[in-house]
Amino acid sequence: MSNSKFRLAVDIGGTFVDAMAFDPQTSTLRFEKAPTTPSRPAEGVLDAVGKLAVDLADVELFIHGTTLGLNAVLERRGDTTGIITNDGFRDVFLIGRGDVPPEHMYNFQFQRPPSLVRRRHTAGVVGRLNHRGEVVTELDPASVRAAARTLVEEQGVRSIAVCFLHSFIDPSHEQRAAQLIREAYPEVSVSVSTDIVREYREYERTSTTVLDAYLRPIFERYVDALAAGLAEQGFDSRFLIMRSGGGAMTAATARTSPTHTVLSGPAGGIAGAAYLAELLGRDDLLTFDVGGTSLDTCVIERGTAVAAFQSHLEQFPLLIPAYDIRTIGAGGGSIAWLDRGLLKVGPQSAGAEPGPVCYGRGGTQATVTDAAVVLGYLDPDRFLSGQMSLDADAAQDAITRQVAEPLGRSPIEAAAGIYDVALARTVGAVRQITVERGHDPREFSLLAYGGAGPLLAPLLAREMGIREVVVPLAPGGFSAWGMLSADIVDDFSRTVMAPLTEDAVPRLAEVFAEVEQRAAESLLAQQVPAQRAALERSLELRYQGQEHSMVVPVGSDLDAAAIRGSFEELHRARYGHTMDNPLQVLHVRVRAVGRTDRPELAKHPAGDGDPARALRGHRDAYDFGRRAVTSFAVYDRGRLAPGDRFAGPALVDEGTATTVVVSGQQVAVDGYGHLLIGEENQ
């Protein structure tokens, strides 16, 4: 047996599974990709792990990011789910907020997508708390049993969400109802709102609980199947799963908290970006993750990723901490199509099955990847380091028939148009999280990763005036690499709804103590040593009368005046002003953190600055700097050395990703091997 103890990270994307092995003793990485298997997700993971050729008995940590929950909701593959709530309030989830999404504001024919729960699968029971958590009507056990019997025996429900009014103050009614249901139907999955989040807003809390109930059975089956497959190959160490809001949790915890994993794939890349920002001294970064089906972007501000405590999955709100990510359907597999003579790209994707036309797996619709082949950016014979060949003729034929001929353009012009449309959609997503929030994108560096990120990032930087593009090592597997730097994390909250005054401080201290006890118990259950455990406190505050709030970190000593000062500093930075209104505390928040060892990147010896050793040759490709086909220098990234510099137009090929450098841009290789791309006159 080897003396090495590897760490493995696996990220499932819409098209490929990325697997990375890290050897802490030598700081070396192995990276492999395998096709995603949507109908058998564990199989694709095990295929990618197998290609790493690592003895799983020598693995000390396996960490995983997955979009299984996200895809289950999008494709409506969850188990039949029911709701048990207070009598008279069975329609809380179905009615929602009654608003129209902003993107459909002027669509008078807008109809909401089908709900996850049918009305006949909802039931009300006798029992009621008031807004202070006081019992108005005692919970009736017979009513609970009857509701469960109707849902399970008559309606065929296999998973039940329990959510009562005002239970965030006193969870006893919910817990008793869940106990009765489990006693009567132990085979039925039960999700309880106060086990997931103890915050006000009945609809949002119900929605979060319903999503948990909808996902839990299939997520449990997936985790169990993957754990069994890994065990068959000799793995018996720590198995962690990424959280949507950063950090990781044990697989056992994830089985009971599937909602926290719905955005865990993109979270890995953002965790890695925050680490890289610290390592490279870039406090302000924009992440730019482009995979096969989607594009995800997030702001790293002052070395910390911007996060939110409410996200959305389709139209359903989720009261979980998540990175503030903007996602659009514009990945490598996004389909190019014509809408009454106008060229559009996405959000439909060719996905992993059948994939782009050039993959030769039965795909018939032209995609962004097909356009990259036609433009000359991808070498058909060296795709995925030669493990997969691309059909360039089929890609050109598809673009010619579906885009070029209908528009009266040449295939090259049509392919460039596909890139232009994808780029325009990308600019819009980046503007949402920068310009619309008071950030100047020109003051940020753009971190490009994902299989298609380096193909588009230099063009985006040129379009938006972004000063620098950073392309990390193995960008196709950067999200997997980022998972290796994730701490064990769990988040806890409690709604308070009290004015921020000195008189309120003792009560806040009591609530913090209660929440911190749960947080400490979570770390203990996940086997985090006491010396590596930390609890981070914060308060969610707003001006009295405002709707929106902000989260302010606080220390162990609570001082109302100091907390107000911190809030106003943050408010002034974000909105440009402060107010004299009293402050209101909405939520007490505690983040439990179990520190882990981060992978150390090795610095490489500097070269002589001449990249000639890495020059593989030249290839004709389309240069957006000149809007014409020209000769591109093609470099082998594995042979570039720190200190090397060269100018575009150039292609940097590393097998699993290609970086496109247009004319007017230059590349420098830093001491870690990252590519730093900027304007030539910088």
Residue pairs with C-beta under 8 A, 6 or more apart in sequence:
1 55
1 57
1 58
2 55
2 58
3 25
4 23
4 25
4 26
4 58
5 24
5 25
5 58
5 59
5 60
6 21
6 22
6 23
6 54
6 58
6 59
6 60
7 21
7 22
7 24
7 59
7 60
7 61
7 62
7 63
7 484
7 599
8 19
8 20
8 21
8 22
8 49
8 52
8 54
8 56
8 59
8 61
8 62
8 63
9 19
9 20
9 22
9 62
9 63
9 64
9 65
9 268
9 480
9 481
9 483
9 484
10 17
10 18
10 19
10 20
10 45
10 48
10 49
10 62
10 63
10 64
10 65
10 480
11 17
11 18
11 64
11 65
11 66
11 265
11 268
11 477
11 479
11 480
11 483
12 36
12 41
12 44
12 45
12 64
12 65
12 66
12 67
12 68
12 265
13 36
13 67
13 265
13 291
13 292
13 293
13 450
13 451
14 36
14 67
14 291
14 292
14 293
14 294
14 331
14 333
14 349
14 351
14 352
15 35
15 36
15 291
15 292
15 293
15 331
15 332
15 333
15 351
15 352
15 355
15 451
16 33
16 34
16 35
16 36
16 291
16 292
16 352
16 451
16 476
17 33
17 34
17 35
17 36
17 44
17 45
17 47
17 48
18 31
18 32
18 33
18 48
18 476
18 477
18 479
18 480
19 31
19 32
19 33
19 34
19 45
19 48
19 49
19 51
19 52
19 477
19 480
20 29
20 30
20 31
20 32
20 52
20 474
20 477
20 480
20 481
20 484
21 29
21 30
21 31
21 52
21 54
21 59
22 28
22 29
22 481
22 484
22 599
23 29
24 597
24 599
24 600
27 599
27 600
27 601
27 602
28 602
29 473
29 474
29 481
30 52
30 53
30 54
31 474
31 476
31 477
31 480
31 656
32 48
32 51
32 52
33 48
33 51
33 384
33 451
33 476
33 477
33 656
34 44
34 47
34 48
34 51
35 44
35 47
35 352
36 44
36 351
36 352
37 43
37 44
37 47
37 352
38 71
38 351
38 352
38 353
41 66
41 68
41 222
42 222
42 225
42 226
42 229
45 64
45 226
45 229
46 226
46 229
46 230
46 233
49 56
49 230
49 233
50 233
55 234
56 230
56 233
56 234
56 235
57 234
57 235
57 236
59 235
59 237
60 237
60 238
61 237
61 238
61 240
62 230
62 235
62 237
62 238
62 239
62 240
63 240
63 241
63 242
63 248
63 483
63 484
63 486
64 226
64 239
64 240
64 241
64 242
64 264
64 483
65 241
65 242
65 264
65 265
65 266
65 267
65 268
65 479
65 480
65 483
66 222
66 241
66 242
66 261
66 264
66 265
67 262
67 264
67 265
68 218
68 219
68 222
68 261
69 215
69 219
69 258
69 259
69 261
69 262
70 262
70 263
70 265
70 313
71 77
72 78
72 214
72 215
72 218
72 219
73 116
73 211
73 214
73 215
73 262
73 313
73 314
73 316
74 314
76 114
76 116
77 218
78 116
78 159
78 214
78 215
78 217
78 218
79 158
79 159
79 189
79 214
79 217
79 218
80 121
80 155
80 156
80 157
80 158
80 159
81 116
81 117
81 121
81 157
81 158
81 159
81 160
81 161
81 210
81 213
81 214
82 117
82 121
82 122
82 123
82 151
82 152
82 155
82 157
82 159
82 160
82 161
82 213
83 90
83 93
83 117
83 121
83 122
83 123
83 160
83 161
83 162
83 163
83 206
83 210
84 122
84 123
84 124
84 125
84 144
84 147
84 148
84 151
84 160
84 161
84 162
84 163
84 177
84 181
85 92
85 122
85 123
85 124
85 125
85 162
85 163
85 164
85 165
85 206
86 124
86 125
86 127
86 128
86 164
86 165
87 124
87 125
87 126
87 127
87 128
87 143
88 124
89 124
89 165
89 202
90 119
90 122
90 123
90 124
91 119
91 122
92 163
92 202
92 203
92 206
93 115
93 117
93 122
93 203
93 206
93 207
93 210
94 115
94 117
94 119
94 122
95 203
96 203
96 207
96 315
97 203
100 107
100 110
101 110
101 315
104 110
112 315
113 314
113 315
116 210
116 211
116 214
116 316
117 161
117 210
117 214
120 155
121 151
121 155
121 157
123 147
123 148
123 150
123 151
124 147
125 139
125 140
125 143
125 144
125 147
125 177
126 137
126 139
126 140
126 143
127 137
127 138
127 139
127 140
127 143
127 144
127 164
127 173
127 177
128 135
128 136
128 137
128 165
129 135
129 136
129 164
129 165
129 166
129 167
129 169
129 170
129 173
130 136
130 166
131 166
132 166
132 169
133 166
133 169
133 170
139 173
139 176
139 177
141 176
141 180
144 176
144 177
144 180
144 181
145 180
145 184
148 160
148 180
148 181
148 184
148 185
148 188
149 184
151 157
151 160
152 158
152 160
152 185
152 188
157 188
158 188
158 189
158 217
159 188
159 189
159 190
159 191
159 213
159 214
159 216
159 217
160 181
160 188
160 189
160 190
160 191
160 213
161 191
161 193
161 206
161 209
161 210
161 212
161 213
162 174
162 177
162 178
162 181
162 190
162 191
162 192
162 193
162 209
163 174
163 192
163 193
163 202
163 205
163 206
163 209
163 210
164 173
164 174
164 177
164 193
165 202
167 173
167 174
167 193
167 194
168 193
168 194
168 197
168 198
168 199
168 200
168 205
168 494
168 495
169 495
171 192
171 194
171 198
174 192
174 193
174 194
175 192
175 194
178 190
178 192
181 188
181 190
182 188
182 190
189 213
189 216
189 217
189 220
190 213
191 209
191 210
191 212
191 213
191 216
192 209
193 205
193 206
193 208
193 209
195 256
196 208
196 209
196 212
196 257
196 259
196 319
197 205
197 208
197 319
197 320
197 493
198 493
198 494
198 495
199 205
199 319
199 493
199 494
199 495
199 587
200 495
200 497
201 319
203 317
204 310
204 317
204 318
204 319
205 319
207 316
207 317
207 318
207 319
208 259
208 317
208 318
208 319
208 320
210 316
211 259
211 262
211 313
211 316
211 318
212 257
212 258
212 259
215 258
215 259
215 262
216 255
216 256
216 258
219 254
219 255
219 258
219 261
220 255
220 258
223 241
223 251
223 254
223 255
224 255
227 239
227 251
230 239
238 250
239 250
239 251
240 248
240 249
240 250
240 251
240 486
240 488
241 248
241 249
241 250
241 251
241 254
241 261
241 264
242 248
242 261
242 264
242 265
242 267
242 268
242 271
242 483
242 486
243 249
243 260
243 261
243 264
243 267
243 321
243 489
244 260
244 261
244 262
244 263
244 264
244 267
244 311
244 320
244 321
244 322
244 323
245 260
245 267
245 307
245 320
245 321
245 322
245 323
245 489
245 491
246 267
246 270
246 271
246 274
246 305
246 307
246 321
246 323
246 486
246 489
247 271
247 486
247 487
247 488
247 489
247 490
247 593
248 483
248 486
248 487
248 488
248 489
249 257
249 260
249 488
249 489
249 490
249 526
250 488
250 526
250 527
253 490
253 522
253 525
253 526
254 260
254 261
259 318
259 320
260 320
262 313
262 318
263 311
263 322
263 323
263 325
265 479
266 289
266 296
266 298
266 323
266 325
266 327
266 479
267 322
267 323
268 479
268 480
268 481
268 482
268 483
268 486
269 287
269 289
269 296
269 449
269 450
269 478
269 479
269 482
270 287
270 298
270 300
270 305
270 323
270 325
270 482
271 305
271 482
271 483
271 485
271 486
272 472
272 478
272 479
272 481
272 482
272 483
272 484
272 485
273 285
273 287
273 298
273 300
273 305
273 447
273 482
274 300
274 303
274 304
274 305
275 482
275 485
275 598
276 282
276 285
276 447
276 470
276 472
277 283
277 284
277 285
277 300
277 303
278 303
279 601
279 672
280 470
280 670
280 672
280 674
282 445
282 470
283 300
283 301
283 302
283 303
284 299
284 300
284 301
284 302
284 443
284 444
284 445
285 299
285 300
285 444
285 445
285 446
285 447
285 470
286 297
286 298
286 299
286 300
286 430
286 433
286 434
286 441
286 444
286 445
286 446
286 447
286 466
287 296
287 297
287 298
287 299
287 300
287 305
287 447
287 449
288 295
288 297
288 430
288 446
288 447
288 448
288 449
288 450
288 453
288 456
288 457
288 460
289 295
289 296
289 297
289 449
289 450
289 453
289 478
289 479
290 296
290 330
290 331
290 332
290 448
290 450
290 451
290 452
290 453
290 455
290 456
290 457
291 331
291 332
291 450
291 451
291 452
292 331
292 332
292 333
292 349
292 351
292 352
292 355
292 369
292 451
292 452
293 329
293 331
293 333
293 334
293 349
293 351
294 327
294 328
294 329
294 330
294 331
294 349
295 327
295 328
295 329
295 330
295 331
295 425
295 426
295 429
296 325
296 326
296 327
297 325
297 326
297 426
297 429
297 430
297 433
298 305
298 306
298 323
298 324
298 325
298 326
298 433
299 305
299 306
299 324
299 433
299 434
299 437
299 439
299 444
300 306
300 447
301 439
305 323
305 324
306 323
306 324
306 433
307 321
307 322
307 323
307 324
308 321
308 322
308 323
308 324
309 319
309 320
309 321
309 322
309 493
309 540
309 551
309 587
309 589
310 317
310 318
310 319
310 320
311 317
311 318
311 320
311 322
312 318
320 491
321 491
321 591
324 433
326 429
326 430
326 432
326 433
327 429
328 346
328 347
328 425
328 426
328 428
328 429
329 346
329 347
329 348
329 349
330 345
330 346
330 347
330 368
330 422
330 425
330 426
330 429
331 346
331 349
331 368
331 450
331 452
332 356
332 367
332 368
332 369
332 372
332 451
332 452
332 455
333 349
333 350
333 351
333 352
333 355
333 356
333 367
333 368
333 369
334 345
334 346
334 347
334 348
334 349
334 350
334 367
334 368
334 422
335 345
335 346
335 348
335 349
335 350
335 365
335 366
335 367
336 343
336 344
336 345
336 365
336 366
336 367
336 368
336 370
336 371
336 399
336 402
336 403
336 418
336 421
337 343
337 344
337 345
337 348
337 365
337 402
338 344
338 402
338 403
338 406
338 407
341 406
341 407
343 403
343 407
343 417
343 418
343 421
344 421
345 368
345 418
345 421
345 422
345 425
346 422
346 425
349 367
350 356
350 357
350 363
350 365
350 367
353 361
354 361
354 362
354 363
354 364
355 361
355 363
356 363
356 366
356 367
356 369
356 370
356 395
357 363
357 364
357 365
357 366
357 367
357 370
357 391
357 394
357 395
357 397
357 398
358 369
358 370
358 373
358 380
358 390
358 391
358 392
358 394
358 395
359 369
359 388
359 390
359 391
360 389
360 390
360 391
360 394
364 398
365 398
365 402
366 395
366 398
366 399
366 402
366 403
366 418
368 418
368 419
368 422
368 452
369 378
369 395
369 452
370 395
370 398
370 399
370 415
371 395
371 399
371 414
371 415
371 416
371 418
371 419
372 378
372 415
372 419
372 452
372 455
372 658
373 380
373 390
373 392
373 395
373 396
374 392
374 395
374 396
374 399
374 411
374 412
374 414
374 415
375 412
375 415
375 416
375 419
375 621
375 622
376 619
376 620
376 621
376 622
376 629
376 632
377 455
377 621
377 622
377 651
377 658
377 660
378 390
378 658
379 619
379 634
379 653
379 658
380 389
380 390
380 391
380 392
381 389
382 653
382 655
383 389
383 390
384 655
384 656
385 655
385 656
386 655
396 411
399 411
399 414
399 415
399 418
400 411
400 414
403 409
403 414
403 415
403 417
403 418
404 410
404 411
404 413
404 414
407 414
407 417
409 417
412 622
412 629
415 622
416 622
416 624
416 627
419 456
419 459
419 624
422 456
423 456
423 459
423 460
423 463
426 456
426 460
427 460
427 463
427 464
430 441
430 460
430 464
431 441
433 439
434 440
434 441
434 444
435 441
437 574
438 574
438 575
438 576
441 464
441 465
441 466
442 464
442 465
442 466
442 467
443 467
444 466
444 467
445 466
445 467
445 468
445 469
445 470
446 457
446 460
446 461
446 466
446 468
446 469
446 470
447 469
447 470
447 472
448 454
448 456
448 457
448 458
448 469
448 470
448 471
448 475
448 659
449 471
449 472
449 475
449 476
449 478
449 479
450 475
450 476
450 478
450 479
451 475
451 476
451 656
451 657
452 657
453 471
453 475
453 657
454 471
454 475
454 652
454 657
454 658
454 659
454 660
454 675
455 657
455 658
455 659
455 660
456 660
457 469
457 471
457 659
457 677
458 469
458 648
458 659
458 660
458 661
458 662
458 665
458 677
459 624
459 660
459 662
460 466
461 467
461 468
461 469
461 677
462 624
462 625
462 662
462 664
462 665
467 678
467 679
467 682
468 676
468 677
468 678
469 675
469 676
469 677
469 678
470 674
470 675
470 676
470 677
471 652
471 659
471 674
471 675
471 677
472 478
472 481
472 674
473 481
473 601
473 672
473 673
473 674
474 481
474 654
474 656
474 657
475 656
475 657
475 659
476 656
476 657
477 656
481 599
484 598
484 599
485 596
485 598
485 599
486 596
487 593
487 594
487 595
487 596
488 523
488 526
488 528
488 592
488 593
488 594
488 596
489 591
489 592
489 593
489 594
490 519
490 522
490 523
490 526
490 591
490 592
491 589
491 590
491 591
491 592
492 515
492 518
492 519
492 522
492 589
492 590
492 591
492 592
493 515
493 540
493 587
493 588
493 589
493 590
494 511
494 514
494 515
494 587
494 588
495 586
495 587
496 507
496 508
496 511
496 585
496 586
496 587
496 588
497 584
497 585
497 586
498 504
498 507
498 508
498 584
498 585
499 544
499 582
499 583
499 584
499 585
500 539
500 541
500 560
500 563
500 564
500 582
500 583
500 584
500 585
501 560
501 582
502 560
504 560
504 585
505 558
505 559
505 560
508 539
508 558
508 585
508 588
509 558
511 588
512 537
512 558
512 588
512 590
515 588
515 589
515 590
516 535
516 537
516 590
518 590
519 535
519 590
519 591
519 592
520 533
520 535
520 592
522 592
523 533
523 592
523 593
523 594
526 594
528 594
529 594
532 594
532 595
532 596
533 592
533 593
533 594
533 595
534 592
534 593
534 594
534 595
535 590
535 591
535 592
535 593
536 553
536 590
536 591
536 593
537 553
537 554
537 555
537 556
537 588
537 589
537 590
538 551
538 552
538 553
538 554
538 589
538 590
538 591
539 551
539 552
539 554
539 563
539 585
539 587
539 588
539 589
540 549
540 550
540 551
540 552
540 585
540 586
540 587
540 589
541 549
541 550
541 551
541 552
541 563
541 567
541 583
541 584
541 585
541 586
542 548
542 549
542 550
542 583
542 584
542 586
543 579
543 581
543 582
543 583
543 584
544 581
544 582
544 583
544 584
545 581
546 581
549 586
550 567
550 570
550 571
550 574
551 589
552 563
552 566
552 567
552 570
553 566
554 563
554 566
563 583
564 583
567 583
568 578
571 577
571 578
571 579
572 578
601 672
602 672
603 642
603 671
603 672
604 641
604 642
604 671
604 672
604 673
605 641
605 642
606 641
606 642
606 643
606 671
607 613
607 640
607 641
607 642
607 643
607 644
607 669
608 641
608 643
609 643
609 644
609 645
610 644
611 635
611 640
611 641
611 644
611 645
611 646
611 669
613 639
613 641
614 635
614 636
614 637
614 638
614 639
614 640
614 641
614 644
615 633
615 634
615 635
615 636
616 634
616 635
616 636
616 653
617 634
618 631
618 632
618 633
618 634
619 631
619 632
619 634
619 651
620 629
620 630
620 631
620 632
621 629
621 630
621 632
621 649
621 651
621 660
622 628
622 629
623 629
623 630
623 632
623 648
623 649
623 662
623 663
624 662
625 648
625 649
625 662
625 663
625 664
625 665
626 663
630 649
630 663
631 649
632 648
632 649
632 650
632 651
633 646
633 649
633 650
633 651
634 650
634 651
634 653
635 646
635 650
635 651
635 652
635 653
636 653
636 654
637 652
637 653
637 654
637 659
637 675
638 654
640 652
640 669
640 673
640 675
641 669
642 669
642 670
642 671
642 672
642 673
643 668
643 669
644 667
644 668
644 669
645 666
645 667
645 668
645 669
646 666
646 667
647 661
647 663
647 665
647 666
647 667
647 680
648 661
648 662
648 663
648 664
648 665
648 666
648 667
649 661
649 662
649 663
650 661
650 667
651 658
651 659
651 660
651 661
652 658
652 659
652 661
652 667
652 675
659 667
659 675
659 677
661 667
661 677
664 679
664 680
665 677
665 678
665 679
665 680
666 677
666 678
666 679
666 680
666 682
667 675
667 676
667 677
668 675
668 676
668 678
669 675
669 676
670 676
